């Protein structure tokens, strides 16, 4: 699909294919993806059902867990998860050439 950004190889990261689907891939995108994989392999990721203080609605977050200097666990938000199909409707996947695939192409398979 999109162009592939090149990763700076983290020597502690597992050997995985780091693919970023974007019309304008950036190295930081690959680094973020690698960080998520490493967090998963090190059991440092969890889901958090947070509350949006503006709307009062629940928001599902993927968070990185790590101990802070006081020995308490910090949860650092890494990504927002979709709670229902209405949140991804209308999104288009990049074609890697500066354009976009058809409407709702990003998660078309989920709707079926």
URPE-V667942 format. One line per field, one symbol per residue. ss: DSSP state (H for helix, E for strand, - for the rest). phi: phi as a letter, one per 40 degrees, with the letter a starting at -180 (. if undefined). burial: + if it has 16 or more other C-alpha atoms within 10 Angstrom, else -. A space follows every 50 residues. Layout:
ss=???
phi=???
burial=???
This chain:
ss=--E------------------E----HHHHHHHHHHHHHHH---EEEEEE E------EEEEEEEEEE-----EEEEEEEEE---HHH------E-----E -------HHHH-
phi=.ccbcccccccccccacbbbcacacbdcccdcccdcccdcccfbbacbcc bcccbgccbcbcbcbaccccgbccbbcbaccccadccbcgcbcccgbgbb cddgcdbdcccc
burial=-++++++----------++++++-+---+++-+++++++-----+--+-- ---------++++++---------+-+-------------++++++---+ -----++-----
